[in-house]
Amino acid sequence: MKLLSQMAVFATLLVFSVLSRAELSMEITQGIDNPTPVAVSPFAWQGPGVLSEDVSGIITADLERSGMFDMMAKGDMLSQPSRPQSVFFRDWRALGREYLLIGNMTSAKEGQAVQVEYYLYDIFRGKILLAKKLTANKKSLRDLSHRISDEVFFKLSGIPGAFSTKMLYITGQVLGGGKYKYQLNVADADGARAKSILKSDEPIMSPTWSPDGKEVAYVSFESRRPAIYRQRLAGGKRQKLTNFKGLNSAPSWSPDGKKMAMVLSKDGSPDIYIMDLATKKLTKVGSHRFAIDTEPQWMPDGKSLVFTSDRSGRPQIYQVAATGGKVKRLTAQGRSNSRARPIPDGSGLILIHQDDDAYHIARLDLKRQQTYILTSTQLDESPSVSANGSMVMYATKKNGKGILAAVSIDGRVKFNLPAEGRDVREPAWSPFLK
């Protein structure tokens, strides 16, 4: 029952304090050795009043957070061009910049509309890499900023940007007298625009996204025992999927959105089940009469699941076909391995790797069967992989407080997303959003 004890420890860690301030902040702790020098000139605004968002500032922060770019401070710029005719390549070469992004925005006739144009330059070749003109709503300027960041990131790295994605995480407020208030929150990938989508007097656990990003699933104890719910983000409509005696936990949507894997103990020990979301029919897969199976996750092709089981004596990662059948053990290194999350291209798994008494984020290369430790902190948990497969968000500890942190899958880039005066847990990174 060691795995069940470990699950109880994780549940206990959800009891934490939180201030009312919702947004997270960002602290870059490690980047690549030779980041690419990039400058984002402040986007000019021609129109009434002041815009609600600093578009160029958001883009700069996004690119800086990737750890791949050396972003230039505005105060170090010799000029701040916003149109092509104002760009002088010699100035930017003298400043050692390799790429420059400029842009301008003007008020459109519709009132709330903004005409936006932006250009990305290769300074040393004197060449335009991106040139776009579009119309945006004043209320969606932050979304526009993240979209531009995605485009620039892809153009410079060849990797699709994930700055426009969202994340889920859980917080809880100590009310006194042994009472707590729990919240399930959704925010931008940079921690901005955080808002609560569920509040409860009882714990909330295991948040996860639907493949289209329009729904979330989670475990709530509001009925005094765990139950699995699905909830639409637009409007908040939700549905209780399970409420069996015993465990109802670890929901995971299939890649096509038609099924959900979960852990139920309605027949005794915890086992992996797959629910057809249209009919609610349950199918048990990978059962072992003497083991605890938990934490199922679908592989990207939807044909199999990976999960944690103690059938070998300690928690390890196994794989089974979605139709059931023979179970294959995937991990062998370290004292234990748990909470596997597939990398979107199917090349490997991100997991919690125990070495001695420390729990680290690690990457398992499925082809080489080699495990690579990505973090040096001691109590890491709840990994979630970005939609582009380049970063891992996870929960850890800093100065005794629970924070969210992120690391690239090669371990070279790291940043923290702390929230002043509070702990945060169980991050879940969204898929790409339309």
C-alpha positions in Angstrom: 0.0 0.0 0.0 3.0 2.3 -0.4 1.5 4.0 -3.4 -1.7 4.7 -1.6 0.3 6.3 1.2 2.1 8.5 -1.4 -1.3 9.6 -2.8 -2.4 10.5 0.7 0.7 12.7 1.1 -0.1 14.5 -2.2 -3.6 15.1 -1.0 -2.4 16.5 2.3 -0.1 18.9 0.4 -3.3 20.5 -1.0 -4.0 22.2 2.4 -2.3 25.5 2.1 -2.8 29.3 2.5 -3.5 31.9 -0.2 -4.0 35.6 -0.4 -6.8 37.1 -2.4 -4.4 38.5 -5.1 -4.9 36.2 -8.1 -2.0 36.7 -10.5 1.3 34.9 -10.4 4.6 36.6 -11.1 7.6 35.4 -13.1 11.2 34.8 -12.0 13.6 33.5 -14.6 16.2 31.4 -12.8 18.2 29.8 -15.7 18.4 30.3 -19.5 20.5 28.8 -22.3 24.2 29.7 -22.3 24.2 31.8 -25.5 20.7 33.3 -25.9 19.8 35.0 -29.2 19.9 38.8 -28.9 16.5 40.3 -29.7 14.9 43.7 -29.4 11.2 44.6 -29.3 10.8 48.3 -30.0 7.7 49.8 -28.2 4.7 49.6 -30.4 3.4 53.1 -31.2 -0.2 54.0 -30.6 -2.1 56.6 -32.5 -5.6 57.1 -31.1 -7.6 58.5 -28.2 -6.6 57.7 -24.6 -4.2 55.1 -23.4 -4.4 51.4 -24.3 -5.1 49.0 -21.5 -2.2 46.7 -22.4 1.5 47.2 -23.2 1.7 45.0 -26.3 5.5 45.2 -26.8 6.1 44.7 -23.1 4.0 41.5 -23.1 5.8 40.2 -26.1 9.2 41.0 -24.6 8.2 39.2 -21.4 7.0 36.2 -23.3 10.2 35.8 -25.3 12.3 36.4 -22.2 10.4 33.7 -20.3 11.4 31.1 -23.0 15.0 31.5 -21.8 16.2 31.4 -25.4 16.5 35.1 -26.0 18.5 38.0 -24.6 15.9 40.7 -24.6 17.0 44.3 -24.8 15.8 46.9 -22.3 14.0 49.9 -23.8 16.5 52.3 -22.1 19.4 50.7 -24.0 17.9 51.4 -27.4 19.4 54.1 -29.6 16.0 54.6 -31.2 12.5 53.2 -30.9 11.2 52.7 -34.5 7.6 51.7 -35.1 7.5 51.8 -38.9 9.9 50.3 -41.6 11.2 53.6 -42.8 12.6 54.3 -39.3 14.7 51.2 -39.0 18.4 51.7 -39.4 20.2 48.4 -39.4 23.6 49.9 -38.5 22.3 51.1 -35.1 21.0 47.6 -34.2 24.1 45.9 -35.4 26.2 48.3 -33.2 24.0 47.2 -30.3 24.7 43.5 -31.1 21.1 42.7 -31.8 20.3 39.9 -34.3 16.6 40.4 -34.6 14.2 43.4 -34.2 10.5 43.5 -33.8 8.6 46.7 -34.5 4.9 47.6 -34.6 2.3 50.3 -34.6 -1.4 50.5 -33.7 -4.0 53.0 -34.8 -7.6 53.4 -33.9 -10.1 52.0 -36.4 -13.4 53.6 -37.3 -15.3 50.9 -35.3 -14.2 52.5 -32.0 -13.2 49.4 -30.1 -11.1 48.1 -33.1 -7.4 48.6 -33.5 -5.4 48.4 -36.7 -2.1 46.6 -36.0 0.9 46.1 -38.1 4.2 44.6 -37.1 7.5 43.6 -38.7 10.3 41.2 -37.6 13.8 41.9 -39.0 16.9 39.8 -39.4 19.4 42.6 -38.6 22.6 41.1 -40.0 21.0 40.1 -43.3 18.8 43.3 -43.5 15.8 41.2 -44.2 12.1 41.2 -43.2 11.1 37.8 -41.7 7.5 38.7 -40.8 5.2 41.5 -42.0 1.6 41.4 -40.9 -1.4 43.7 -40.8 -4.6 42.9 -38.9 -7.5 44.2 -36.9 -7.9 43.5 -33.2 -10.3 44.5 -30.5 -9.0 46.7 -27.7 -10.3 44.2 -25.2 -8.2 41.4 -26.6 -4.8 43.1 -26.8 -3.2 40.7 -24.4 -4.4 37.8 -26.6 -3.0 39.6 -29.6 0.4 40.1 -27.8 0.7 36.4 -27.0 -0.3 35.5 -30.6 2.5 37.8 -31.9 4.9 36.2 -29.4 3.9 32.7 -30.8 4.7 33.8 -34.4 8.0 35.4 -33.5 9.0 32.4 -31.4 8.2 30.0 -34.3 10.0 32.1 -36.8 13.2 32.2 -34.7 13.2 28.7 -33.2 11.2 26.5 -35.6 9.0 25.5 -32.5 5.4 26.5 -32.3 4.9 29.0 -29.6 2.7 28.2 -26.6 2.4 31.7 -25.1 -1.3 31.8 -26.1 -2.2 28.8 -24.0 -3.7 28.7 -20.6 -3.1 26.9 -17.3 -5.2 25.6 -14.5 -4.0 25.4 -10.9 -5.5 25.0 -7.4 -5.2 27.3 -4.4 -6.7 27.2 -0.9 -7.4 29.8 1.8 -7.1 29.1 5.5 -10.2 30.4 7.2 -9.4 29.3 10.7 -11.1 26.8 12.9 -9.9 24.0 10.7 -11.8 25.3 7.7 -10.5 26.0 4.3 -11.7 27.6 1.0 -10.4 25.9 -2.2 -10.4 27.4 -5.7 -9.7 26.1 -9.2 -8.2 28.9 -11.2 -7.5 29.5 -14.9 -4.8 31.9 -16.1 -2.7 32.8 -19.1 0.5 30.8 -19.5 2.4 33.7 -18.0 0.1 33.8 -14.9 -1.8 36.9 -15.9 -5.6 37.3 -15.9 -6.1 34.6 -13.3 -9.7 33.9 -12.3 -11.5 31.3 -10.2 -13.8 28.9 -12.1 -14.8 26.9 -9.0 -14.9 27.6 -5.3 -15.5 24.9 -2.6 -15.2 24.3 1.1 -13.8 20.9 0.3 -10.6 19.9 -1.6 -10.3 20.1 -5.4 -7.7 17.8 -7.1 -6.4 16.6 -10.5 -7.5 19.3 -12.9 -7.2 18.4 -16.6 -8.1 19.9 -20.0 -10.3 18.6 -22.8 -8.4 18.3 -26.1 -10.3 21.3 -27.5 -9.5 23.4 -24.5 -13.2 24.2 -24.0 -13.8 22.0 -20.9 -11.9 20.9 -17.8 -12.3 17.9 -15.6 -11.4 17.6 -11.9 -12.0 15.8 -8.7 -14.1 17.5 -6.0 -14.8 16.4 -2.4 -17.8 18.7 -2.1 -20.1 15.7 -1.6 -17.8 14.6 1.3 -16.2 12.0 -0.9 -14.3 12.3 -4.2 -16.3 12.7 -7.4 -15.2 13.4 -10.9 -16.8 16.4 -12.7 -16.5 17.9 -16.2 -17.1 21.7 -16.6 -17.4 24.0 -19.6 -15.3 27.1 -19.2 -17.8 29.3 -21.1 -20.8 29.5 -18.8 -19.5 27.2 -16.2 -22.0 24.4 -16.8 -20.8 21.2 -15.3 -21.7 17.5 -15.0 -20.9 14.9 -12.3 -19.4 11.9 -14.1 -18.7 9.5 -11.1 -19.6 9.3 -7.5 -18.9 5.7 -6.6 -17.9 4.6 -3.1 -14.1 4.8 -2.6 -11.7 6.5 -4.9 -12.9 8.5 -7.9 -9.8 10.2 -9.2 -7.2 11.1 -11.8 -9.4 11.9 -14.9 -7.7 12.1 -18.2 -9.4 12.9 -21.6 -8.6 10.8 -24.6 -7.0 12.7 -27.5 -10.3 12.6 -29.5 -12.3 13.9 -26.5 -14.7 10.9 -26.6 -13.4 9.0 -23.6 -12.0 9.6 -20.2 -9.6 7.4 -18.3 -9.9 7.5 -14.5 -9.2 5.6 -11.3 -12.0 3.9 -9.4 -12.0 1.6 -6.4 -15.6 0.7 -6.5 -14.7 -3.0 -6.9 -12.0 -3.0 -4.2 -8.5 -1.9 -5.0 -7.9 1.2 -7.2 -8.0 0.2 -10.9 -7.9 2.1 -14.3 -11.2 2.5 -16.1 -12.1 4.1 -19.4 -15.5 5.8 -19.6 -17.3 6.4 -22.9 -18.5 9.9 -22.3 -21.5 9.5 -24.6 -22.9 6.4 -23.0 -21.1 6.5 -19.6 -20.1 2.8 -20.1 -17.0 1.8 -18.0 -14.3 -0.6 -19.1 -11.5 -1.8 -16.8 -8.0 -2.0 -18.2 -4.7 -3.3 -16.8 -6.1 -4.6 -13.5 -3.9 -6.4 -11.0 -5.5 -8.0 -7.9 -2.7 -7.2 -5.5 -1.6 -3.8 -6.8 -2.8 -0.2 -6.8 -3.0 1.3 -10.4 -3.4 5.1 -10.6 -2.6 8.3 -12.6 -3.5 7.1 -16.1 -2.6 9.3 -19.1 -3.3 8.7 -22.8 -0.4 8.5 -25.2 -0.7 11.0 -28.0 -2.0 8.4 -30.6 -4.9 7.5 -28.3 -4.0 3.8 -28.6 -2.6 3.2 -25.2 -2.3 4.5 -21.6 0.6 5.0 -19.3 0.0 4.8 -15.5 1.6 4.3 -12.1 1.4 1.0 -10.3 3.1 -0.6 -7.3 2.8 -4.1 -8.7 6.6 -4.4 -8.6 6.8 -3.3 -5.0 7.4 0.4 -5.5 5.7 2.9 -7.8 6.8 2.6 -11.4 5.4 3.6 -14.8 3.6 1.0 -17.0 1.9 1.0 -20.4 -1.3 -0.9 -21.5 -3.4 -0.8 -24.7 -6.6 1.2 -24.4 -8.4 -2.0 -25.2 -6.7 -3.8 -22.4 -4.2 -6.8 -22.6 -0.6 -7.2 -21.6 1.0 -4.6 -19.4 4.5 -3.3 -20.1 6.8 -1.8 -17.5 8.5 1.4 -18.8 10.7 2.6 -15.9 13.5 0.9 -14.0 15.9 3.6 -12.8 15.6 5.2 -9.4 13.7 4.2 -6.3 10.3 5.1 -7.8 8.7 6.8 -10.8 5.2 8.2 -10.9 2.8 10.8 -12.4 3.9 10.2 -16.0 2.9 12.9 -18.6 3.5 12.1 -22.3 5.4 14.5 -24.5 3.1 15.5 -27.4 5.3 14.0 -30.1 5.2 10.6 -28.3 9.0 10.5 -27.9 9.1 10.3 -24.2 7.5 10.9 -20.8 7.8 13.5 -18.2 7.5 12.1 -14.7 8.3 12.3 -11.0 11.6 10.5 -10.3 12.6 9.6 -6.8 16.3 9.4 -6.1 17.1 8.8 -2.4 14.6 11.0 -0.5 14.3 13.7 -3.3 11.6 13.9 -5.9 12.7 15.5 -9.2 11.1 16.2 -12.6 12.6 13.8 -15.1 12.3 12.9 -18.8 12.2 9.3 -20.0 13.4 8.9 -23.5 11.3 5.9 -24.7 13.6 5.1 -27.6 16.8 5.0 -25.6 15.1 3.9 -22.4 17.2 6.5 -20.6 16.0 8.8 -17.8 17.3 12.4 -17.6 16.9 14.5 -14.4 15.7 18.0 -15.2 15.4 19.7 -11.8 17.5 20.0 -8.6 14.8 20.9 -6.2 13.7 18.3 -3.6 10.0 18.0 -3.6 8.7 18.4 -7.2 5.2 17.1 -8.1 2.3 17.4 -10.6 4.2 17.9 -13.9 2.3 19.2 -17.0 3.8 19.5 -20.5 3.2 22.5 -22.7 1.3 21.9 -26.0 4.5 22.4 -28.0 6.4 19.9 -25.9 9.2 22.3 -25.0 8.4 23.1 -21.4 7.2 21.4 -18.2 5.2 23.2 -15.6 5.2 21.7 -12.1 4.7 22.4 -8.4 7.6 22.6 -6.0 8.8 24.4 -2.8 10.7 27.6 -2.3 11.4 29.0 1.1 8.8 26.7 2.6 6.1 27.9 0.2 4.5 26.0 -2.7 5.1 27.6 -6.1 4.7 26.8 -9.7 7.9 26.4 -11.7 8.8 25.4 -15.2 11.8 23.7 -16.9 12.5 23.0 -20.6 12.6 19.3 -21.5 16.4 19.5 -22.0 16.8 21.1 -18.5 18.5 24.2 -19.8 15.7 26.8 -19.2 14.1 27.3 -15.8 11.7 29.9 -14.3 9.4 30.2 -11.3 5.8 31.5 -11.1 5.4 32.3 -7.4 2.5 34.1 -5.8 3.3 36.4 -3.0 2.1 35.1 0.3 0.5 32.0 -0.9 1.0 28.4 -2.1 -0.2 27.0 -5.5 -0.6 23.4 -6.6 -1.4 21.0 -9.4 -0.8 23.0 -12.6 -2.3 21.8 -15.9 -1.2 23.3 -19.1 -3.8 23.7 -21.8 -3.6 22.4 -25.4 -3.3 24.8 -28.2 -6.4 27.1 -28.3 -8.1 28.3 -31.4 
